[in-house]
């Protein structure tokens, strides 16, 4: 059965507070990012986050980027799709490297240059290096000097949530919005749509708006009607 990927532009801007995970405990990676965002100048060694697709790595990096910019701080950003490869800027307070597993040779060279300038700068003020990939640094097919730099500091794995955990997170998010989501609707969402939580939350937010506009309760027919209307 083909899964559908929704437009994430409907979701709220990425933030640590809307990173959805198992509700019982805060993940170590999230606690670490909160601590460093409070005092980013104290990040003197890299932070590396890895996990399977859909575990929220890019969400966290975008959340950190936005939070730092809201503090008035400039950051460098590099991902696998980046075409412009700028030199390191001494005005940056952090360097963010996403999708490291897909870096080509030019991106690897730039990422290494950024890491060297961020971690051992001429002015003596170390910058935060935050990177992410789908596997731990030791398993990345990157140039050895870059791989070593990425593995040097704090390394965190993001777990893959089970269907039961996804269901719990969606129910909690729906409850915060004052919504009652029937079991059959949750089953439909989990079986027919991409299971990445950001995508599912975008769907829930979109369906909530459609339910308010049509004055109908949440249901599978309502979801189908919404999708048909926007097909």
N, C-alpha and C positions, 0 to 999 in steps of 0.2 A: 504494500500500500504506500503510495507516494506521500511524503511528508511535505508540508507547506512551510515556507519561511516567510515570516511577516516583516513588514517595514518597521524597523526599530525606531524610526524617527518619531513614532507616536509615544514612545516611552519617555519617562522623566530623564533629565540629564544624569549621566552616571555619577554616583556618589557612594562613599563608603556606607552611608546609612541605608541606601536602597540596594546594596549587594545582598542577594538572597541566598541563604545557606540554611543548614540544619539549625533549627531555632533553639536547641538546648544549650549549645555552647558557641562562643565566638571563636572562629578559626584563628590559629596563631598568626597567620599572614595578615589578617585584618587588624588584629591588635597591634602588630608591629607597624603597619602603615599608619594607624591612628597616632601612635607614639611619635613617629618621625615627622608626620605632618604638623604636629604641635611645635616641633623644633627641628626643621629640616637641616639646619646648619650642623646638627650633631651627627648626621649620617656620614661617617668617614669610611665605611666599607660598603660594597654593593649589596643590594637586595635582589634576589632572584626568585621568581615565582613560576612554578611549572604545574601542568595538569593537562588532562585530555581536553579536546575541543568541547566548548560549551560549559566549562567549569567557571568561567568568569574572569580569566586573566586580563583580557583587553578591557573589560569593564573597570577593573581595578586600576589599570594604568591610566585610562582616561579620567577616572575619578580623581586620582592623585594629580594629574596634569591640571584639571580644572580647579582643584582646591588650591594648588600652588599659585595659579594665575589669579585666583580671587584674593590671595594674600599680596598681590602685586609683584610676584616673582616670575622671572622669565625661565623657560625650560627649553631644552632641546628634545625633539621627538624624532624617532626613526622607526619605521616598520618595513615590512617586506614590500609594500607597494610604493614606498617613497622614491620619487624620481629625482627630486632636488636633494643634493647631498652637501649641505653647508659645512664649512669649517666650524670647529668648536668656538663658541662665543663665551668670552670671559664674564659676560653679564648673566649667564645662566646660573641658576641655583640648583638645577638637577638635570640629569640626562635620562630619558626614558627610551628603552629599547624593546619594542614589541615584536612578536613572531620571529624570534631570533633563528629558529630552525630553518627559515626560508631565506636567510640572507645570502645574496650573491657575493662574489669576491669584492666588489667595490663597496658594498654595504658593510662587509666584515672589516675591511680596512678602515672605513670611517668609524665604525663602532669601536674598534680598538683605539683609534686616535682620540675619540671622545673619552673613553675610559681612562686613558693615560692622563689626559688634560684635566679630567674631573677629579681623579683620585690622587694624583701627584702634581698639582698645578704649580706654576712658577710663583704665584703669589702666596702659596702656602695654605690657601683656604680650600679644603676639599669640598667637592660637590657630591650630592647624592646620585648614585647610579642605580636605577631600578629597571630590571629587565624581566622578560617573560618568554617562555617557550613551551612546547608540548612535551618536553622531556627534561630530565635533570642536566645540568651543564656538562657533566662527564660524558653523556651520551650524544651530545650535539656534534654534528659533522661541520665544525667550524675550524678556523685556523687555531692552532694550539695556544698561542699567546692570548687570544680573545677568550677562548674557552676557560683558560686558567683564571683570567681576571673575573669572569662572571661567577666562577665557583668559589671565589676568595672569601666572600662574606656570608650573609644570611641566606639560606635556601629553604623555601617553603613549597610544599605540594598542596594543591587544591584538590579535594576529593570529588569524585563523581557522586552526585546524589542518586539514591534509589528512587523508584517511582513513588514509594510510600513517603519519602522525604519531600519530593517535589509536590506531592499532594498536600502535605502538611503546610509547606511554605505558601502554596497558592491559596489554601483555605485561610491562613492567617492574613495574607495580603487582602483577600476579599473581605474578611471580617473588619479590617481597618477601614475599608471603604464602605462598610455597612451593607455588604452584599451577601446573599445566600446563594451558594453555588451547588446545585444538585449533583449527586454522585455521578449520574449518567453524563452530565456535561463535562465533569472533570475527566472521566474516562475517554470521552470523545476528543477532548483537547490533547490528552497525553498520547492517544493512539493515532491521531490524524495530523498533528502539527509537530514541527521541530521542537525537541524537548529542552532546548536551551532556555534557561529560566527567564532571561531577558526577553526572549521572543514570546514566551507564554504570558509574561506580565504585560507586554505590549498588547497582546490579544485581550487580556482581561480588562485593561484600561479602555481599549477601543469598544469592547462589548458593553461595558458599563455606560459609556456615553450614548451608545445606540439604544440601550434599554431605557435610559432616561428620556431620550428623544421620542421613542415610540410608546412609552408608558407600558412596557411589557416586562414580565419577569425573565430572569436569565433561564435559558433553555437551549437545547440543541436546535430546535426550529428557529429560534431567534438568531443564533449564531449563523446558521445557514442563510437566513434572510439577509443578514448584514453582509456576508461575503458575496451573495448574489448581487446586492445593491452596488457594491464597489468592484465588481468583476470587470 
